[in-house]
Amino acid sequence: MIPALFSALLLSALDPCAAVAPADTRDPAGALVYQEVGDSERAAGSRDAAVAAYREALRRDPAGRAARTALDALCHDGPPAPAAFQQGLGLMQAGDVRGAIPRLQQARAAGPDPSAALLEGICHYELGEDAAARPLLREAESAPEHRDLARYYLGLVALREGASDEAARLFDAASENPALAHLASDLARVAHRDGKLVLSVLGESGWDSNVVLAPGGFGPSSAEDGTWGVSATGLYRPLGAAGTYLRGSGFLHQQFSLGSYDLGGLDGAAGWQLGGPGRGALAEYDFGHRTFGGSSFLDAHRLLASGWLTAAGATWSATWFGRVESYAGPWDPFSGFLQRGEARATFALGRQTLAGLAYGVSRDATRQAVLDFTEHGPSALLRLGVARRLRLGVDLGLAFRRYGAYDPALSARRGDAYLDAAAFTEYDLTSHLVARVALAGRKAFSNVAAFDYAKLAPTVGLAWIGGW
């Protein structure tokens, strides 16, 4: 369905009674040209085209009496009887974009009609028919009153096709319109970080209150230490957002003093995605290698499947993965098969706020029954756009874990609960550079005192993201 803001932008160009915002500089000569176009279209009975031309004339020369008089007369005449264009717009506003297309095609049949072309192009975009949308939006772009909105949607088409450079250029141009500036500027930054090839690098440093996950609270008894880390990811999507993709990533997480707890890893993945933001599915294979304390620790093969659908004001998704894990040396008893399923609902709370609720279930089958576990629990997220370049996020999770068998060494069948919380703030320094401050914490409760611990880890970081 056409968003309310864009519907208002379109209708303001066709409403003779709406206020006209003046251009930054006066252009009386250009206004006279549009005045003559308006007179011609009005005489031919093309009311919408005449209104758009008169409004552009008045925008260029607010003192133009002829354009003001003509708009006042059209305003007093009231709206015309419903015609193909108005019917198409009404269907769009009601959410029937497929049904609106024949009406808009009918409106265009009598001759060039940039307004109808714009709406029809938006309909095709909403339906995912980008090849049909593009020429219609290009036609609408030729009309000054629709140029910015047409460029906005052309940018969305380019972004969906993975043409990030073109999308960024179109969004930058559309952002010159004050009504579109906020959305278009934000999407321009997204476009600079998207494309068929996306590279990202993150460097961060912080403090870990409990590196070894020892029981008790925060402090030296829990082996606190400073940390630093770097990670990098490359994503290649030769066909754009939909289709096959390849991803590679690596990370190092080092302790200032406790080097035996250093972590490192490499991942390589290949996947395939069908659909887009409104509905879709993907399947992926990933191989991961991990080191711990400078030595090989884990090799894992993972299969993942996910699907999502936007309906009833929310995006509903389900994800499953299964991972064959092979641990090295003394960690070998933990080797086995880990799988997890999760259902999630994500929904908007206003234009700048996103919330999500999820429930997940995990099962780990290892080589020793006392290490097997089943875990389940809810989680929630909140994302808030505080300002144009500033974002806040909060994640909460609660998990209940029950182990598979009585452990004679512990004289118990172990059961744990984990309360996790994380908060972060990100600020876009440039189109490619992001500053990040984060705080993560966990409180673990267990029926075995040795596994009851608390952990707090603040970090600061700087990320670079680029797309081509």
C-alpha positions in Angstrom: 0.0 0.0 0.0 1.2 3.5 -0.8 2.7 5.1 2.4 0.7 8.0 3.8 3.6 10.4 3.4 4.0 9.6 -0.3 0.3 9.7 -0.9 0.3 13.2 0.6 3.2 14.3 -1.5 1.4 13.1 -4.7 -1.9 14.6 -3.8 -0.4 17.9 -2.9 0.9 18.2 -6.4 -2.7 17.6 -7.7 -4.7 19.6 -5.1 -5.4 23.2 -6.2 -6.3 24.1 -2.6 -3.0 22.8 -0.9 -0.4 25.3 0.1 2.6 25.8 -2.2 6.1 25.9 -0.8 8.2 28.4 -2.7 11.5 27.4 -4.3 14.8 28.6 -2.8 15.3 31.1 -5.7 12.7 32.8 -7.8 12.4 32.0 -11.5 9.7 34.2 -13.1 10.7 33.2 -16.6 10.3 29.5 -15.8 7.0 30.2 -14.0 5.6 31.8 -17.1 6.4 28.7 -19.1 4.5 26.5 -16.6 1.7 29.1 -16.5 1.2 28.6 -20.3 1.3 24.8 -19.9 -1.4 25.1 -17.2 -3.6 27.2 -19.4 -3.2 24.7 -22.3 -4.0 21.7 -20.1 -6.9 23.4 -18.5 -8.4 24.2 -21.9 -7.9 20.6 -23.0 -9.8 19.4 -19.9 -6.7 17.8 -18.2 -7.4 19.1 -14.7 -4.7 17.2 -12.8 -2.0 18.2 -15.3 -3.2 21.9 -15.2 -3.1 21.9 -11.4 0.4 20.4 -11.3 1.6 23.0 -13.9 0.0 26.0 -12.0 1.5 24.8 -8.7 5.0 24.6 -10.2 4.5 28.1 -11.7 3.5 29.4 -8.3 6.4 27.6 -6.6 8.9 29.3 -9.0 7.2 32.7 -8.6 5.0 33.1 -5.5 4.0 36.5 -6.6 2.4 35.2 -9.9 -1.2 36.3 -9.8 -2.3 34.4 -12.9 -1.3 31.0 -11.4 -2.8 31.8 -8.1 -6.1 33.0 -9.7 -6.3 29.8 -11.8 -5.6 27.6 -8.7 -8.2 29.4 -6.7 -10.8 28.9 -9.4 -10.0 25.2 -9.6 -10.2 24.9 -5.9 -13.6 26.6 -5.8 -14.8 24.3 -8.6 -14.2 21.3 -6.3 -12.9 17.9 -7.3 -14.0 16.4 -10.5 -16.2 13.3 -10.6 -14.3 10.0 -9.9 -12.3 9.0 -13.0 -9.8 6.3 -13.8 -7.0 8.1 -12.0 -8.9 8.8 -8.8 -10.2 5.2 -8.8 -6.7 3.8 -9.1 -5.5 6.1 -6.3 -8.4 5.0 -4.1 -7.6 1.3 -4.7 -3.9 1.9 -3.8 -4.9 3.7 -0.6 -7.1 0.7 0.2 -4.2 -1.7 -0.3 -5.3 -3.2 -3.6 -2.3 -2.3 -5.7 -3.0 -5.1 -8.2 -6.5 -3.9 -8.8 -5.2 -0.3 -9.2 -3.0 -1.1 -12.2 -5.8 -1.5 -14.8 -7.4 1.8 -13.7 -4.1 3.7 -14.0 -3.4 2.1 -17.4 -6.8 3.4 -18.5 -5.9 6.9 -17.3 -2.6 6.7 -19.3 -4.4 5.4 -22.4 -5.6 8.9 -23.4 -2.0 10.2 -23.6 1.1 10.8 -21.4 0.1 11.2 -17.8 3.1 11.4 -15.4 0.9 11.2 -12.3 -0.7 7.9 -13.4 2.7 6.7 -14.5 4.1 7.4 -11.0 1.3 5.5 -9.3 1.4 2.6 -11.6 5.2 2.4 -11.2 4.8 2.4 -7.4 2.2 -0.4 -7.7 4.6 -2.6 -9.8 7.4 -1.9 -7.2 5.1 -2.9 -4.3 4.4 -6.2 -6.2 8.1 -6.8 -6.8 7.8 -6.2 -10.6 10.8 -4.0 -10.9 11.2 -4.4 -14.7 7.7 -3.0 -15.2 8.1 -0.3 -12.6 11.3 1.3 -13.9 10.1 2.8 -17.2 7.0 4.2 -15.6 9.0 5.8 -12.8 11.4 7.2 -15.4 8.4 8.7 -17.2 7.2 10.3 -13.9 10.7 11.6 -13.2 10.4 13.9 -16.3 7.6 15.8 -14.5 9.1 18.4 -12.1 6.2 17.9 -9.6 6.9 14.2 -9.3 10.7 14.1 -9.9 11.8 13.6 -6.3 9.2 11.0 -5.4 10.0 9.1 -8.7 13.7 9.2 -7.9 13.0 7.8 -4.4 11.2 4.8 -5.8 13.8 4.3 -8.5 16.3 4.3 -5.7 14.3 1.5 -4.0 14.3 -0.5 -7.2 18.0 -0.1 -7.6 18.7 -1.0 -4.0 16.6 -4.2 -4.3 18.6 -5.1 -7.5 21.9 -4.6 -5.8 22.9 -1.5 -7.8 24.0 0.3 -4.7 25.9 3.1 -6.5 22.8 4.1 -8.6 20.6 3.8 -5.5 22.8 6.1 -3.5 22.8 8.7 -6.3 19.0 8.6 -6.6 18.4 8.9 -2.8 20.9 11.7 -2.5 18.9 13.6 -5.3 15.5 12.8 -3.7 16.8 14.1 -0.3 16.8 17.6 -1.7 13.0 17.6 -1.2 12.4 18.5 2.5 9.5 16.1 2.8 11.7 13.2 1.7 15.0 14.4 3.2 14.9 12.2 6.3 13.9 8.9 4.7 16.0 9.5 1.5 19.1 10.4 3.5 18.9 7.3 5.7 18.4 5.1 2.6 21.4 6.8 0.9 23.6 5.7 3.8 22.1 2.2 3.5 22.9 2.2 -0.2 26.5 3.1 0.4 26.7 0.0 2.6 24.8 -2.4 0.3 25.4 -4.0 -3.1 26.4 -7.2 -4.7 29.7 -7.1 -2.8 29.7 -5.8 0.8 32.7 -5.6 3.0 32.8 -4.7 6.7 35.5 -4.4 9.4 34.9 -3.9 13.1 37.6 -3.0 15.7 36.6 -2.9 19.4 38.1 -2.9 22.8 36.6 -3.3 26.3 36.6 -5.0 29.6 35.4 -8.4 30.7 34.4 -8.8 34.4 34.5 -12.6 34.3 36.7 -14.1 31.6 36.7 -17.7 33.0 33.0 -17.7 34.1 33.9 -18.3 37.7 31.2 -18.4 40.3 30.4 -15.2 42.3 30.1 -11.6 41.4 32.3 -9.1 39.6 35.9 -8.4 40.5 39.4 -10.0 40.6 38.0 -13.3 42.0 36.2 -13.7 38.7 39.4 -13.1 36.7 38.6 -9.8 35.0 40.7 -8.6 32.1 40.8 -6.1 29.3 39.9 -7.2 25.8 40.4 -6.2 22.2 39.1 -7.7 19.0 38.8 -7.3 15.3 36.4 -9.0 12.8 35.8 -8.8 9.1 33.1 -10.1 6.8 32.7 -10.2 3.0 29.4 -10.9 1.3 29.0 -11.5 -2.4 25.6 -11.7 -4.1 26.1 -11.9 -7.8 22.3 -11.7 -8.6 21.4 -9.1 -6.0 19.4 -9.6 -2.8 17.7 -12.7 -4.2 19.7 -15.7 -5.5 22.9 -17.3 -4.5 25.4 -15.7 -2.2 28.8 -16.4 -0.7 30.0 -15.2 2.7 33.4 -15.3 4.4 34.3 -14.0 7.9 37.0 -14.1 10.5 37.6 -12.7 14.0 40.1 -12.4 16.7 39.2 -11.8 20.4 42.2 -11.3 22.5 42.7 -10.8 26.3 45.2 -8.3 27.6 46.6 -10.7 30.2 44.8 -14.1 30.1 46.1 -15.3 26.7 44.9 -18.8 27.3 41.4 -17.5 26.8 42.0 -15.9 23.4 39.5 -16.8 20.7 39.8 -16.8 16.9 37.7 -18.1 14.1 37.1 -18.4 10.3 33.8 -19.1 8.5 32.9 -19.8 4.9 29.2 -20.0 3.8 27.2 -20.5 0.7 23.5 -19.9 0.4 20.5 -19.2 -1.7 17.7 -16.7 -1.0 14.3 -16.5 -2.6 12.0 -13.5 -2.3 12.7 -10.2 -0.5 11.6 -8.1 2.5 7.9 -9.0 2.3 8.2 -12.7 2.0 11.0 -15.1 1.3 13.2 -18.0 2.4 16.8 -19.0 2.4 19.0 -22.0 2.8 22.7 -21.9 3.8 25.7 -24.2 4.5 28.5 -22.9 6.7 31.8 -24.3 7.8 33.5 -22.8 10.8 36.8 -23.3 12.5 37.6 -22.0 16.0 40.8 -21.7 18.1 41.0 -21.3 21.8 44.2 -20.2 23.5 46.0 -20.4 20.2 45.1 -24.0 19.6 42.5 -25.7 17.4 39.3 -26.0 19.4 36.3 -26.7 17.1 35.4 -27.6 13.5 31.6 -27.3 12.7 29.4 -27.9 9.7 26.1 -26.1 9.8 22.9 -26.2 7.7 20.4 -23.4 8.2 16.9 -22.8 6.8 14.8 -19.7 7.3 11.5 -18.2 6.0 9.6 -15.0 6.7 6.3 -13.3 5.8 5.0 -9.8 6.4 1.3 -9.8 7.4 -1.0 -8.2 9.9 1.5 -5.4 10.6 4.4 -7.7 11.5 7.1 -9.8 10.0 6.8 -13.5 11.0 9.8 -15.7 10.7 11.0 -19.2 11.5 14.6 -20.4 11.5 16.2 -23.8 12.1 19.8 -24.8 12.0 21.7 -28.1 12.7 25.4 -28.1 13.4 27.8 -31.1 13.5 30.4 -30.2 16.0 33.9 -31.8 16.3 35.9 -30.6 19.3 39.6 -31.1 19.6 41.6 -32.7 22.4 40.2 -32.6 25.9 37.0 -31.0 24.6 36.1 -34.1 22.5 33.3 -35.3 24.8 31.3 -32.1 23.8 31.4 -33.2 20.1 28.0 -34.1 18.6 25.0 -32.5 16.9 23.5 -29.2 18.0 20.2 -27.9 16.6 18.0 -25.0 17.3 14.6 -23.7 16.1 13.2 -20.2 16.7 10.0 -18.4 15.8 10.0 -14.6 15.8 7.6 -11.7 15.2 9.0 -8.2 14.4 6.8 -5.2 14.2 7.1 -1.4 14.0 6.1 0.9 16.9 6.0 4.1 14.9 8.3 5.2 12.1 11.6 5.1 14.2 11.0 2.1 16.5 11.2 -1.6 15.8 10.3 -4.3 18.4 10.6 -8.1 18.2 9.6 -11.1 20.3 10.9 -14.7 19.8 10.9 -18.1 21.4 13.7 -20.6 20.8 14.3 -24.3 21.5 17.8 -25.9 21.3 18.9 -29.5 21.7 22.5 -30.7 22.0 23.3 -34.4 21.6 26.9 -35.0 22.6 29.1 -38.1 23.1 28.4 -38.2 26.8 24.8 -38.2 28.1 25.7 -36.0 31.1 26.6 -33.2 28.6 23.5 -33.5 26.5 21.0 -30.6 27.2 17.7 -29.2 26.1 17.3 -25.4 26.3 14.3 -23.1 25.6 13.2 -19.6 26.4 11.9 -16.2 25.1 13.8 -13.2 23.9 13.0 -9.6 22.9 14.6 -6.8 21.0 14.0 -3.1 20.7 15.6 -0.8 18.0 15.0 3.0 18.3 16.1 5.7 15.9 16.8 8.6 18.2 18.1 11.0 15.5 19.1 10.9 11.9 22.4 9.3 12.6 21.9 7.9 16.1 20.4 4.5 17.0 19.8 2.7 20.2 19.2 -1.0 20.7 18.3 -3.3 23.6 18.2 -7.1 23.6 16.9 -9.3 26.4 16.8 -13.1 26.8 15.8 -15.8 29.3 16.8 -19.4 28.8 16.2 -22.5 30.8 18.6 -25.4 30.3 18.2 -29.0 31.5 20.9 -31.6 31.1 20.3 -35.1 30.0 21.5 -37.3 32.8 22.6 -37.5 36.4 26.3 -36.6 36.7 28.1 -38.6 39.4 31.0 -36.1 39.4 28.6 -33.3 40.4 26.2 -35.5 42.4 23.4 -33.8 40.5 21.5 -33.7 37.3 22.4 -30.2 36.3 19.9 -27.5 35.5 20.7 -23.9 34.6 18.9 -20.6 33.8 20.5 -17.7 32.0 19.4 -14.1 32.0 21.0 -12.1 29.2 20.8 -8.4 28.5 22.6 -6.2 26.0 22.4 -2.5 25.0 24.2 -0.6 22.3 24.2 2.8 20.7 25.5 3.5 17.1 26.3 6.8 15.5 27.0 7.2 11.8 30.1 9.3 11.5 30.0 9.1 7.6 28.2 7.0 5.0 30.7 4.2 5.7 32.0 4.7 9.2 30.0 3.9 12.4 31.0 4.4 16.1 29.5 1.9 18.5 29.3 1.6 22.3 27.8 -1.5 23.8 27.2 -3.2 27.1 26.4 -6.9 27.5 25.8 -8.9 30.7 24.7 -12.4 31.8 23.6 -13.8 35.1 23.7 -17.6 35.3 21.8 -19.6 37.9 22.5 -23.2 38.5 21.6 -26.0 40.9 25.4 -26.6 41.0 27.1 -23.7 42.7 30.2 -24.0 40.4 28.1 -22.9 37.4 26.4 -20.0 39.1 28.2 -16.8 37.8 27.7 -13.2 36.7 29.4 -11.4 33.7 29.6 -7.8 32.5 31.3 -6.7 29.3 31.3 -3.1 28.1 33.0 -2.3 24.7 33.7 0.6 22.4 34.2 0.1 18.7 34.5 1.5 15.2 33.1 -0.2 12.1 33.6 0.4 8.4 31.1 -0.9 5.9 31.2 -0.5 2.1 29.1 -1.9 -0.7 29.5 -2.0 -4.5 
